[in-house]
Amino acid sequence: MRPKIIRSKAGKTLEISLSVKEGKIEKVTITGDFIAVPKSAIDRLEESLRGVEPEKVEGVVKEVLEGVDLVGVTVQEIIEVIRELSSSR
């Protein structure tokens, strides 16, 4: 799993690593110096993305992060990085 690291528009770091097997996300880790409230939302997102096809990433991310307060990164930035990584595997 090779990570992709971006600097968000808010100036925070977002690092995402993922592996794809047979056209589906096998494992994903999301880290950085942004804040998510509740903190467990990122763990739930990582778990929810397992087994998901790249074209369904946006819906899953939006559903899991609905109502979650993100500081320093946007839902769209997370979607874009995951989509880029999952489609390039």
C-alpha positions as CSV (number, residue, x, y, z in Angstrom):
1,M,0.0,0.0,0.0
2,R,1.6,3.2,-1.2
3,P,0.2,6.3,0.5
4,K,-1.0,9.5,-1.2
5,I,-0.5,12.6,0.9
6,I,-2.2,15.9,0.1
7,R,-2.3,19.3,1.8
8,S,-6.0,20.2,2.1
9,K,-7.3,23.6,1.2
10,A,-7.5,24.3,4.9
11,G,-3.7,23.6,5.2
12,K,-4.0,20.2,7.0
13,T,-2.4,16.9,5.9
14,L,-4.5,14.0,4.6
15,E,-2.8,10.7,4.1
16,I,-4.6,7.7,2.6
17,S,-3.2,4.3,1.8
18,L,-5.3,1.6,0.2
19,S,-5.0,-1.7,-1.6
20,V,-7.4,-3.1,-4.3
21,K,-8.0,-6.7,-5.0
22,E,-10.2,-8.1,-7.7
23,G,-11.6,-4.6,-8.4
24,K,-12.6,-3.9,-4.8
25,I,-11.0,-2.0,-2.0
26,E,-9.3,-4.5,0.2
27,K,-7.9,-2.3,2.9
28,V,-7.7,1.5,3.5
29,T,-6.1,3.6,6.2
30,I,-6.9,7.3,6.6
31,T,-4.7,9.5,8.7
32,G,-3.6,13.1,9.0
33,D,-3.6,16.2,11.2
34,F,-7.3,17.0,10.6
35,I,-10.0,16.5,13.2
36,A,-13.1,14.3,12.9
37,V,-15.8,14.4,15.6
38,P,-16.6,11.8,16.6
39,K,-13.1,10.4,16.2
40,S,-14.5,6.9,15.6
41,A,-16.0,8.1,12.3
42,I,-12.7,7.5,10.4
43,D,-12.5,4.0,11.8
44,R,-16.1,3.4,10.6
45,L,-15.2,4.8,7.2
46,E,-12.2,2.6,6.8
47,E,-14.3,-0.5,7.7
48,S,-17.2,0.5,5.4
49,L,-14.9,0.9,2.4
50,R,-13.7,-2.7,2.5
51,G,-15.1,-4.6,-0.4
52,V,-16.4,-1.5,-2.2
53,E,-15.9,-0.9,-5.9
54,P,-14.2,2.4,-6.8
55,E,-17.3,3.8,-8.5
56,K,-19.3,3.4,-5.3
57,V,-16.7,5.2,-3.1
58,E,-18.5,8.6,-3.1
59,G,-21.8,7.2,-1.9
60,V,-20.2,5.2,0.9
61,V,-18.0,8.2,2.1
62,K,-20.9,10.6,2.1
63,E,-23.2,8.2,4.0
64,V,-20.7,7.3,6.7
65,L,-19.5,10.9,7.2
66,E,-23.0,12.4,7.2
67,G,-23.3,14.4,10.4
68,V,-19.6,14.1,11.2
69,D,-17.8,17.4,11.9
70,L,-14.6,17.5,9.9
71,V,-12.0,20.3,10.7
72,G,-9.2,20.8,8.2
73,V,-10.3,18.5,5.5
74,T,-13.5,18.1,3.4
75,V,-15.5,15.1,2.5
76,Q,-14.8,15.9,-1.2
77,E,-11.1,15.9,-0.6
78,I,-11.3,12.4,1.0
79,I,-13.5,11.1,-1.9
80,E,-11.1,12.5,-4.5
81,V,-8.0,10.9,-2.9
82,I,-9.7,7.5,-2.4
83,R,-11.1,7.5,-5.9
84,E,-7.7,8.4,-7.4
85,L,-5.9,5.7,-5.5
86,S,-8.5,3.0,-6.1
87,S,-8.8,3.6,-9.8
88,S,-5.0,3.6,-10.3
89,R,-4.5,0.1,-8.9
